[in-house]
Each structure stands twice: as structure tokens, then as C-alpha cells.
């Protein structure tokens, strides 16, 4: 996590281009503050896309873990892939 001092929103208006460049080159978020509280961040788009992908992957992992736990709890067996395809009209 970035330990740099946040830039106030009012200062950010005058420094937007340099803030964007800093976020892109340093690959660290530049936090914006209002009344001393962080309210937003500027980050490189590639970093954001990577974070979104990681969040999606984590959501899938958690959903799979929950499904496995439910199967253990209910003693249900997983539906075979061939049956899933047939049920969806794909087989």
C-alpha cells in the first residue's frame, strides 16, 4: 500500500497530468483527499485491470469453496459434466 501523502482534490485539479503520469510510471495509487480524508485514488489502467481479474478469480475460488462445503454438508454428489451439458442442450 502506498505510504505517500495524499494530494488534496483542489491541488489535484492543477496537477492532474502529473498525477496520472506518476500513477502510470510508479504503479502505485495516488490518493486524493478532501478535508484530510482519502476519498479517491488514481491508478494505472493496467494495474486496475489486473486487480479486477484477481478479484474475479478470488470470487470464483470462494464460490467453488462454498459449493464444496455445501456438498459436504448436504452429502450431495456433484453433477457429472456430461449431465450438465445434456441438461443445457449442449450434448
N, CA, C and O atoms as a printed pandas DataFrame, in Angstrom:
     atom_number atom_name residue_name chain_id  residue_number  x_coord  y_coord  z_coord
0              1         N          UNK        A               1    0.841   -1.173    0.000
1              2        CA          UNK        A               1    0.000    0.000    0.000
2              3         C          UNK        A               1    0.886    1.235    0.000
3              4         O          UNK        A               1    1.944    1.271    0.628
4              5         N          UNK        A               2    0.435    2.213   -0.701
5              6        CA          UNK        A               2    1.213    3.434   -0.822
6              7         C          UNK        A               2    1.248    4.196    0.498
7              8         O          UNK        A               2    0.237    4.332    1.188
8              9         N          UNK        A               3    2.435    4.688    0.828
9             10        CA          UNK        A               3    2.576    5.464    2.057
10            11         C          UNK        A               3    2.776    6.940    1.756
11            12         O          UNK        A               3    3.098    7.720    2.652
12            13         N          UNK        A               4    2.589    7.326    0.509
13            14        CA          UNK        A               4    2.777    8.730    0.148
14            15         C          UNK        A               4    1.633    9.568    0.697
15            16         O          UNK        A               4    0.529    9.078    0.938
16            17         N          UNK        A               5    1.933   10.837    0.886
17            18        CA          UNK        A               5    0.941   11.776    1.399
18            19         C          UNK        A               5   -0.119   11.993    0.314
19            20         O          UNK        A               5    0.229   12.232   -0.842
20            21         N          UNK        A               6   -1.392   11.913    0.668
21            22        CA          UNK        A               6   -2.439   12.148   -0.336
22            23         C          UNK        A               6   -2.383   13.566   -0.888
23            24         O          UNK        A               6   -1.916   14.489   -0.222
24            25         N          UNK        A               7   -2.862   13.721   -2.103
25            26        CA          UNK        A               7   -2.952   15.021   -2.764
26            27         C          UNK        A               7   -4.374   15.522   -2.550
27            28         O          UNK        A               7   -5.331   14.777   -2.762
28            29         N          UNK        A               8   -4.518   16.752   -2.141
29            30        CA          UNK        A               8   -5.868   17.283   -1.957
30            31         C          UNK        A               8   -6.558   17.393   -3.312
31            32         O          UNK        A               8   -5.916   17.616   -4.338
32            33         N          UNK        A               9   -7.860   17.233   -3.293
33            34        CA          UNK        A               9   -8.631   17.319   -4.535
34            35         C          UNK        A               9   -8.412   18.668   -5.204
35            36         O          UNK        A               9   -8.282   18.739   -6.426
36            37         N          UNK        A              10   -8.372   19.723   -4.427
37            38        CA          UNK        A              10   -8.170   21.047   -5.034
38            39         C          UNK        A              10   -6.796   21.149   -5.701
39            40         O          UNK        A              10   -6.684   21.730   -6.780
40            41         N          UNK        A              11   -5.733   20.585   -5.070
41            42        CA          UNK        A              11   -4.411   20.585   -5.706
42            43         C          UNK        A              11   -4.388   19.666   -6.922
43            44         O          UNK        A              11   -3.691   19.938   -7.899
44            45         N          UNK        A              12   -5.146   18.588   -6.861
45            46        CA          UNK        A              12   -5.171   17.622   -7.964
46            47         C          UNK        A              12   -5.703   18.244   -9.244
47            48         O          UNK        A              12   -5.301   17.855  -10.341
48            49         N          UNK        A              13   -6.586   19.189   -9.112
49            50        CA          UNK        A              13   -7.122   19.860  -10.312
50            51         C          UNK        A              13   -5.998   20.491  -11.136
51            52         O          UNK        A              13   -6.017   20.454  -12.366
52            53         N          UNK        A              14   -5.026   21.067  -10.439
53            54        CA          UNK        A              14   -3.918   21.727  -11.127
54            55         C          UNK        A              14   -2.818   20.761  -11.541
55            56         O          UNK        A              14   -1.990   21.091  -12.390
56            57         N          UNK        A              15   -2.804   19.573  -10.951
57            58        CA          UNK        A              15   -1.708   18.627  -11.174
58            59         C          UNK        A              15   -2.158   17.340  -11.857
59            60         O          UNK        A              15   -1.434   16.345  -11.822
60            61         N          UNK        A              16   -3.323   17.335  -12.470
61            62        CA          UNK        A              16   -3.892   16.083  -12.967
62            63         C          UNK        A              16   -2.947   15.320  -13.888
63            64         O          UNK        A              16   -2.768   14.113  -13.725
64            65         N          UNK        A              17   -2.343   16.005  -14.850
65            66        CA          UNK        A              17   -1.455   15.315  -15.790
66            67         C          UNK        A              17   -0.283   14.671  -15.060
67            68         O          UNK        A              17    0.071   13.530  -15.358
68            69         N          UNK        A              18    0.322   15.372  -14.117
69            70        CA          UNK        A              18    1.465   14.798  -13.398
70            71         C          UNK        A              18    1.027   13.671  -12.466
71            72         O          UNK        A              18    1.782   12.721  -12.256
72            73         N          UNK        A              19   -0.174   13.759  -11.909
73            74        CA          UNK        A              19   -0.690   12.680  -11.051
74            75         C          UNK        A              19   -0.895   11.413  -11.880
75            76         O          UNK        A              19   -0.540   10.315  -11.452
76            77         N          UNK        A              20   -1.466   11.578  -13.059
77            78        CA          UNK        A              20   -1.664   10.425  -13.951
78            79         C          UNK        A              20   -0.324    9.816  -14.334
79            80         O          UNK        A              20   -0.163    8.596  -14.293
80            81         N          UNK        A              21    0.633   10.650  -14.704
81            82        CA          UNK        A              21    1.963   10.148  -15.070
82            83         C          UNK        A              21    2.601    9.407  -13.901
83            84         O          UNK        A              21    3.205    8.351  -14.091
84            85         N          UNK        A              22    2.471    9.949  -12.699
85            86        CA          UNK        A              22    3.048    9.312  -11.515
86            87         C          UNK        A              22    2.420    7.940  -11.270
87            88         O          UNK        A              22    3.129    6.974  -10.984
88            89         N          UNK        A              23    1.108    7.853  -11.382
89            90        CA          UNK        A              23    0.427    6.573  -11.182
90            91         C          UNK        A              23    0.866    5.554  -12.223
91            92         O          UNK        A              23    1.035    4.376  -11.907
92            93         N          UNK        A              24    1.052    5.996  -13.459
93            94        CA          UNK        A              24    1.441    5.079  -14.538
94            95         C          UNK        A              24    2.881    4.617  -14.406
95            96         O          UNK        A              24    3.172    3.443  -14.636
96            97         N          UNK        A              25    3.787    5.516  -14.040
97            98        CA          UNK        A              25    5.200    5.141  -14.004
98            99         C          UNK        A              25    5.580    4.413  -12.722
99           100         O          UNK        A              25    6.410    3.504  -12.749
100          101         N          UNK        A              26    4.981    4.803  -11.597
101          102        CA          UNK        A              26    5.336    4.191  -10.315
102          103         C          UNK        A              26    4.495    2.960   -9.988
103          104         O          UNK        A              26    4.827    2.200   -9.079
104          105         N          UNK        A              27    3.407    2.765  -10.730
105          106        CA          UNK        A              27    2.492    1.648  -10.468
106          107         C          UNK        A              27    2.071    1.596   -9.004
107          108         O          UNK        A              27    1.956    0.525   -8.408
108          109         N          UNK        A              28    1.847    2.760   -8.452
109          110        CA          UNK        A              28    1.326    2.930   -7.094
110          111         C          UNK        A              28    0.144    3.884   -7.188
111          112         O          UNK        A              28    0.185    4.840   -7.962
112          113         N          UNK        A              29   -0.905    3.642   -6.414
113          114        CA          UNK        A              29   -2.017    4.587   -6.462
114          115         C          UNK        A              29   -1.622    5.947   -5.907
115          116         O          UNK        A              29   -0.815    6.047   -4.983
116          117         N          UNK        A              30   -2.196    6.980   -6.480
117          118        CA          UNK        A              30   -2.044    8.329   -5.943
118          119         C          UNK        A              30   -3.383    8.662   -5.294
119          120         O          UNK        A              30   -4.397    8.811   -5.976
120          121         N          UNK        A              31   -3.374    8.775   -3.969
121          122        CA          UNK        A              31   -4.609    9.017   -3.235
122          123         C          UNK        A              31   -4.957   10.494   -3.243
123          124         O          UNK        A              31   -4.084   11.354   -3.121
124          125         N          UNK        A              32   -6.234   10.772   -3.386
125          126        CA          UNK        A              32   -6.749   12.133   -3.338
126          127         C          UNK        A              32   -7.528   12.292   -2.040
127          128         O          UNK        A              32   -8.234   11.383   -1.604
128          129         N          UNK        A              33   -7.386   13.464   -1.435
129          130        CA          UNK        A              33   -8.059   13.677   -0.156
130          131         C          UNK        A              33   -8.923   14.928   -0.193
131          132         O          UNK        A              33   -8.702   15.858   -0.969
132          133         N          UNK        A              34   -9.892   14.903    0.663
133          134        CA          UNK        A              34  -10.758   16.065    0.865
134          135         C          UNK        A              34  -10.939   16.203    2.370
135          136         O          UNK        A              34  -11.369   15.269    3.046
136          137         N          UNK        A              35  -10.609   17.363    2.875
137          138        CA          UNK        A              35  -10.673   17.637    4.313
138          139         C          UNK        A              35   -9.862   16.620    5.124
139          140         O          UNK        A              35  -10.271   16.192    6.203
140          141         N          UNK        A              36   -8.709   16.250    4.576
141          142        CA          UNK        A              36   -7.795   15.364    5.276
142          143         C          UNK        A              36   -8.130   13.888    5.208
143          144         O          UNK        A              36   -7.415   13.074    5.792
144          145         N          UNK        A              37   -9.201   13.516    4.511
145          146        CA          UNK        A              37   -9.591   12.101    4.386
146          147         C          UNK        A              37   -9.445   11.637    2.944
147          148         O          UNK        A              37   -9.824   12.349    2.014
148          149         N          UNK        A              38   -8.895   10.444    2.763
149          150        CA          UNK        A              38   -8.786    9.892    1.409
150          151         C          UNK        A              38  -10.180    9.642    0.852
151          152         O          UNK        A              38  -11.025    9.033    1.508
152          153         N          UNK        A              39  -10.404   10.116   -0.357
153          154        CA          UNK        A              39  -11.713    9.964   -0.979
154          155         C          UNK        A              39  -11.664    9.274   -2.348
155          156         O          UNK        A              39  -12.690    8.813   -2.850
156          157         N          UNK        A              40  -10.492    9.206   -2.938
157          158        CA          UNK        A              40  -10.364    8.597   -4.262
158          159         C          UNK        A              40   -8.900    8.255   -4.505
159          160         O          UNK        A              40   -8.013    8.648   -3.746
160          161         N          UNK        A              41   -8.674    7.512   -5.585
161          162        CA          UNK        A              41   -7.305    7.178   -5.968
162          163         C          UNK        A              41   -7.204    7.154   -7.485
163          164         O          UNK        A              41   -8.153    6.797   -8.183
164          165         N          UNK        A              42   -6.042    7.537   -7.974
165          166        CA          UNK        A              42   -5.733    7.440   -9.398
166          167         C          UNK        A              42   -4.735    6.297   -9.533
167          168         O          UNK        A              42   -3.678    6.299   -8.901
168          169         N          UNK        A              43   -5.088    5.311  -10.375
169          170        CA          UNK        A              43   -4.172    4.182  -10.591
170          171         C          UNK        A              43   -4.044    3.918  -12.089
171          172         O          UNK        A              43   -4.901    4.304  -12.884
172          173         N          UNK        A              44   -2.964    3.259  -12.444
173          174        CA          UNK        A              44   -2.719    2.885  -13.829
174          175         C          UNK        A              44   -3.794    1.905  -14.285
175          176         O          UNK        A              44   -4.177    1.012  -13.529
176          177         N          UNK        A              45   -4.280    2.062  -15.502
177          178        CA          UNK        A              45   -5.358    1.222  -16.006
178          179         C          UNK        A              45   -4.951   -0.253  -16.055
179          180         O          UNK        A              45   -5.779   -1.120  -15.774
180          181         N          UNK        A              46   -3.701   -0.559  -16.405
181          182        CA          UNK        A              46   -3.259   -1.956  -16.423
182          183         C          UNK        A              46   -3.293   -2.555  -15.016
183          184         O          UNK        A              46   -3.653   -3.719  -14.838
184          185         N          UNK        A              47   -2.915   -1.753  -14.020
185          186        CA          UNK        A              47   -2.972   -2.217  -12.638
186          187         C          UNK        A              47   -4.419   -2.470  -12.218
187          188         O          UNK        A              47   -4.709   -3.458  -11.542
188          189         N          UNK        A              48   -5.317   -1.584  -12.616
189          190        CA          UNK        A              48   -6.733   -1.759  -12.291
190          191         C          UNK        A              48   -7.289   -3.023  -12.933
191          192         O          UNK        A              48   -7.994   -3.795  -12.283
192          193         N          UNK        A              49   -6.976   -3.233  -14.194
193          194        CA          UNK        A              49   -7.471   -4.433  -14.882
194          195         C          UNK        A              49   -6.952   -5.697  -14.210
195          196         O          UNK        A              49   -7.684   -6.677  -14.076
196          197         N          UNK        A              50   -5.679   -5.677  -13.784
197          198        CA          UNK        A              50   -5.116   -6.836  -13.088
198          199         C          UNK        A              50   -5.843   -7.059  -11.756
199          200         O          UNK        A              50   -6.139   -8.197  -11.391
200          201         N          UNK        A              51   -6.124   -5.985  -11.042
201          202        CA          UNK        A              51   -6.857   -6.103   -9.773
202          203         C          UNK        A              51   -8.263   -6.659   -9.988
203          204         O          UNK        A              51   -8.734   -7.480   -9.201
204          205         N          UNK        A              52   -8.931   -6.214  -11.047
205          206        CA          UNK        A              52  -10.271   -6.717  -11.353
206          207         C          UNK        A              52  -10.212   -8.208  -11.667
207          208         O          UNK        A              52  -11.048   -8.975  -11.189
208          209         N          UNK        A              53   -9.233   -8.623  -12.468
209          210        CA          UNK        A              53   -9.075  -10.043  -12.782
210          211         C          UNK        A              53   -8.830  -10.861  -11.519
211          212         O          UNK        A              53   -9.420  -11.926  -11.339
212          213         N          UNK        A              54   -7.960  -10.363  -10.648
213          214        CA          UNK        A              54   -7.681  -11.066   -9.401
214          215         C          UNK        A              54   -8.918  -11.159   -8.519
215          216         O          UNK        A              54   -9.165  -12.192   -7.897
216          217         N          UNK        A              55   -9.698  -10.079   -8.463
217          218        CA          UNK        A              55  -10.935  -10.092   -7.672
218          219         C          UNK        A              55  -11.921  -11.101   -8.247
219          220         O          UNK        A              55  -12.578  -11.820   -7.494
220          221         N          UNK        A              56  -12.034  -11.162   -9.581
221          222        CA          UNK        A              56  -12.914  -12.142  -10.209
222          223         C          UNK        A              56  -12.449  -13.565   -9.905
223          224         O          UNK        A              56  -13.259  -14.438   -9.596
224          225         N          UNK        A              57  -11.138  -13.788   -9.997
225          226        CA          UNK        A              57  -10.591  -15.111   -9.679
226          227         C          UNK        A              57  -10.888  -15.484   -8.233
227          228         O          UNK        A              57  -11.275  -16.617   -7.946
228          229         N          UNK        A              58  -10.707  -14.530   -7.322
229          230        CA          UNK        A              58  -10.966  -14.803   -5.907
230          231         C          UNK        A              58  -12.442  -15.110   -5.672
231          232         O          UNK        A              58  -12.772  -15.988   -4.875
232          233         N          UNK        A              59  -13.328  -14.396   -6.357
233          234        CA          UNK        A              59  -14.761  -14.662   -6.221
234          235         C          UNK        A              59  -15.083  -16.076   -6.705
235          236         O          UNK        A              59  -15.891  -16.774   -6.092
236          237         N          UNK        A              60  -14.449  -16.502   -7.813
237          238        CA          UNK        A              60  -14.664  -17.860   -8.317
238          239         C          UNK        A              60  -14.150  -18.899   -7.325
239          240         O          UNK        A              60  -14.803  -19.917   -7.096
240          241         N          UNK        A              61  -12.991  -18.646   -6.743
241          242        CA          UNK        A              61  -12.421  -19.576   -5.765
242          243         C          UNK        A              61  -13.340  -19.699   -4.553
243          244         O          UNK        A              61  -13.596  -20.804   -4.072
244          245         N          UNK        A              62  -13.830  -18.574   -4.064
245          246        CA          UNK        A              62  -14.736  -18.598   -2.907
246          247         C          UNK        A              62  -16.033  -19.322   -3.240
247          248         O          UNK        A              62  -16.537  -20.090   -2.420
248          249         N          UNK        A              63  -16.579  -19.091   -4.425
249          250        CA          UNK        A              63  -17.813  -19.767   -4.829
250          251         C          UNK        A              63  -17.592  -21.275   -4.905
251          252         O          UNK        A              63  -18.454  -22.048   -4.487
252          253         N          UNK        A              64  -16.449  -21.698   -5.432
253          254        CA          UNK        A              64  -16.140  -23.133   -5.506
254          255         C          UNK        A              64  -15.998  -23.724   -4.105
255          256         O          UNK        A              64  -16.487  -24.821   -3.837
256          257         N          UNK        A              65  -15.329  -22.997   -3.218
257          258        CA          UNK        A              65  -15.189  -23.470   -1.835
258          259         C          UNK        A              65  -16.552  -23.598   -1.160
259          260         O          UNK        A              65  -16.805  -24.568   -0.445
260          261         N          UNK        A              66  -17.427  -22.622   -1.387
261          262        CA          UNK        A              66  -18.771  -22.677   -0.810
262          263         C          UNK        A              66  -19.551  -23.858   -1.359
263          264         O          UNK        A              66  -20.280  -24.524   -0.623
264          265         N          UNK        A              67  -19.398  -24.119   -2.654
265          266        CA          UNK        A              67  -20.085  -25.267   -3.263
266          267         C          UNK        A              67  -19.582  -26.584   -2.684
267          268         O          UNK        A              67  -20.371  -27.480   -2.386
268          269         N          UNK        A              68  -18.266  -26.696   -2.525
269          270        CA          UNK        A              68  -17.712  -27.923   -1.931
270          271         C          UNK        A              68  -18.190  -28.103   -0.492
271          272         O          UNK        A              68  -18.510  -29.214   -0.070
272          273         N          UNK        A              69  -18.235  -27.001    0.256
273          274        CA          UNK        A              69  -18.719  -27.069    1.629
274          275         C          UNK        A              69  -20.187  -27.483    1.669
275          276         O          UNK        A              69  -20.583  -28.288    2.513
276          277         N          UNK        A              70  -20.990  -26.940    0.766
277          278        CA          UNK        A              70  -22.404  -27.325    0.715
278          279         C          UNK        A              70  -22.553  -28.800    0.373
279          280         O          UNK        A              70  -23.402  -29.486    0.941
280          281         N          UNK        A              71  -21.725  -29.298   -0.563
281          282        CA          UNK        A              71  -21.794  -30.723   -0.910
282          283         C          UNK        A              71  -21.409  -31.590    0.280
283          284         O          UNK        A              71  -22.017  -32.637    0.505
284          285         N          UNK        A              72  -20.394  -31.161    1.053
285          286        CA          UNK        A              72  -20.012  -31.929    2.251
286          287         C          UNK        A              72  -21.147  -31.914    3.268
287          288         O          UNK        A              72  -21.473  -32.937    3.869
288          289         N          UNK        A              73  -21.741  -30.741    3.451
289          290        CA          UNK        A              73  -22.795  -30.583    4.453
290          291         C          UNK        A              73  -24.049  -31.370    4.080
291          292         O          UNK        A              73  -24.657  -32.005    4.942
292          293         N          UNK        A              74  -24.442  -31.336    2.800
293          294        CA          UNK        A              74  -25.675  -31.993    2.356
294          295         C          UNK        A              74  -25.436  -33.413    1.863
295          296         O          UNK        A              74  -26.384  -34.147    1.583
296          297         N          UNK        A              75  -24.171  -33.795    1.758
297          298        CA          UNK        A              75  -23.790  -35.127    1.263
298          299         C          UNK        A              75  -24.240  -35.358   -0.186
299          300         O          UNK        A              75  -24.407  -36.501   -0.612
300          301         N          UNK        A              76  -24.435  -34.266   -0.941
301          302        CA          UNK        A              76  -24.787  -34.368   -2.357
302          303         C          UNK        A              76  -23.529  -34.621   -3.175
303          304         O          UNK        A              76  -22.438  -34.177   -2.820
304          305         N          UNK        A              77  -23.701  -35.333   -4.262
305          306        CA          UNK        A              77  -22.609  -35.589   -5.196
306          307         C          UNK        A              77  -22.646  -34.524   -6.287
307          308         O          UNK        A              77  -23.721  -34.021   -6.613
308          309         N          UNK        A              78  -21.501  -34.171   -6.857
309          310        CA          UNK        A              78  -21.516  -33.197   -7.958
310          311         C          UNK        A              78  -22.212  -33.785   -9.187
311          312         O          UNK        A              78  -22.212  -34.998   -9.396
312          313         N          UNK        A              79  -22.802  -32.908   -9.989
313          314        CA          UNK        A              79  -23.454  -33.341  -11.223
314          315         C          UNK        A              79  -22.374  -33.578  -12.270
315          316         O          UNK        A              79  -21.554  -32.695  -12.519
316          317         N          UNK        A              80  -22.360  -34.758  -12.887
317          318        CA          UNK        A              80  -21.348  -35.029  -13.918
318          319         C          UNK        A              80  -21.457  -34.032  -15.079
319          320         O          UNK        A              80  -22.552  -33.610  -15.450
320          321         N          UNK        A              81  -20.316  -33.670  -15.634
321          322        CA          UNK        A              81  -20.251  -32.693  -16.711
322          323         C          UNK        A              81  -21.129  -33.097  -17.889
323          324         O          UNK        A              81  -21.791  -32.245  -18.481
324          325         N          UNK        A              82  -21.144  -34.342  -18.230
325          326        CA          UNK        A              82  -21.965  -34.820  -19.359
326          327         C          UNK        A              82  -23.435  -34.554  -19.075
327          328         O          UNK        A              82  -24.180  -34.203  -19.991
328          329         N          UNK        A              83  -23.870  -34.711  -17.831
329          330        CA          UNK        A              83  -25.255  -34.437  -17.472
330          331         C          UNK        A              83  -25.569  -32.941  -17.569
331          332         O          UNK        A              83  -26.647  -32.555  -18.021
332          333         N          UNK        A              84  -24.622  -32.104  -17.141
333          334        CA          UNK        A              84  -24.811  -30.652  -17.235
334          335         C          UNK        A              84  -24.983  -30.249  -18.693
335          336         O          UNK        A              84  -25.887  -29.482  -19.024
336          337         N          UNK        A              85  -24.110  -30.770  -19.574
337          338        CA          UNK        A              85  -24.218  -30.440  -20.995
338          339         C          UNK        A              85  -25.559  -30.907  -21.565
339          340         O          UNK        A              85  -26.191  -30.188  -22.338
340          341         N          UNK        A              86  -25.985  -32.096  -21.187
341          342        CA          UNK        A              86  -27.265  -32.617  -21.693
342          343         C          UNK        A              86  -28.421  -31.748  -21.199
343          344         O          UNK        A              86  -29.328  -31.428  -21.967
344          345         N          UNK        A              87  -28.390  -31.365  -19.920
345          346        CA          UNK        A              87  -29.447  -30.529  -19.358
346          347         C          UNK        A              87  -29.535  -29.178  -20.053
347          348         O          UNK        A              87  -30.617  -28.603  -20.167
348          349         N          UNK        A              88  -28.408  -28.677  -20.513
349          350        CA          UNK        A              88  -28.362  -27.379  -21.202
350          351         C          UNK        A              88  -28.562  -27.500  -22.715
351          352         O          UNK        A              88  -28.555  -26.501  -23.433
352          353         N          UNK        A              89  -28.740  -28.739  -23.187
353          354        CA          UNK        A              89  -28.925  -28.956  -24.621
354          355         C          UNK        A              89  -27.650  -28.805  -25.425
355          356         O          UNK        A              89  -27.693  -28.509  -26.619
356          357         N          UNK        A              90  -26.500  -29.011  -24.764
357          358        CA          UNK        A              90  -25.218  -28.859  -25.443
358          359         C          UNK        A              90  -24.628  -30.201  -25.889
359          360         O          UNK        A              90  -23.595  -30.239  -26.559
360          361         N          UNK        A              91  -25.278  -31.280  -25.520
361          362        CA          UNK        A              91  -24.708  -32.594  -25.857
362          363         C          UNK        A              91  -25.573  -33.287  -26.890
363          364         O          UNK        A              91  -25.264  -34.403  -27.305
